[in-house]
Amino acid sequence: LSPVCLGSLRRAASINAEYMGYTVNLHKRLHKVSFKKRAPRAIKEIKKFAQQMMGTSDVRVDPGLNKAVWDKGIRNVPYRIRVRLSRKRNEDEDKRPR
């Protein structure tokens, strides 16, 4: 198998995994954001990133992740942060979102 095929197989197998780890580059997502809006915007950007990666609109932030983003204050947000996204199946998933 070529590296391209192998990478796509790994990705397909990891989509069905219980959780996946990612690094979110907050530095590029918070460029030109005023100081007093940086930490709140970082949380919104992490949620947006999780929605794109997991393909769901129901995203919840763990208190530990929230604490890590806010650790150095509202304006000194870390440049990058490692996140672990997990997906929980529910019985209402077959229904259409309203």
N, C-alpha and C positions, 0 to 999 in steps of 0.2 A: 504494500500500500504506500501511496505517496504521502508526504507530510500533510498535504491539503486534505486528502480523504480522512486521514487519521485524526486531524484536528476537528473535522466536522462530525466524525463518529464520537469523539470525546464530548463535544458540545451537545450532541443529541442525547448521549447517555446522561450528561450532567443536568439536562433540563428536567429529567424525571427524578432527579435526586431530591432528598428532603430539604437540603439547604445548599446555597451557593455563596461563595465569598467573592467580593468585589472591592476594588479601591475606587473611591469617588474623589475626583479632583475638584475640590471646592474652590481652589484658587482661580481657575478659569471661569467658574460659574458665578463668582462674587466680584468679578472685575467691574470697576466703576459703580459699586454699591456703596452708599454712604455708611459711615461708621455705625450709626445707631440702628441700622437695618441688617447688618451682616449676619449675626447669629440667627435671627428669625428667617432670613432668606435662605441660609444654609440648610435649615431643617426642611423648608419647602422644596429646595433643590434635591435633597436626599430622597424625599417622598416622590418627587417627580421621576428621579432616576429609578427608584424601585418599581414604580408603575410601569415604566418602559421595559425594564428587564423581566419582570414577572408577568406582565400582561394582565394586571388586575387593577381596579380602581380602589380597592380596600387595602390601604397601607397603614400600618401602625408602627410608631417609633418607640423603641425600647427606652425606658428611662435611663439606662446606662449610656446609650448613644446620645441622648439629649444632653446628659451631663458632660460627656466628652466634648461635644460641640461648644457648650457654654462654659467649659472649664476655665478658659483664660479671659472670660468676659465677653461682652456683646460685640466688640470690634476686632479682637484678636483670635479669629477663627483659624483652626489648623488648615494648612494648605491641602492636605490629603487625609482621608480617613478610610480605614478598612471597615466594611460592613458585611454582615452575613445575612442574606435574605432567605427567609424560609416561607414556604407556601403551605397553608393548611387547607385541606379539602373540606368543603361543607356540603350538606345535602341540598342546599338551595342553588347550587352552581348551574344546574340544568335550566333554571328559570332565567328569563330575560331580565336584565337590569332595568329598573324603572326610571 
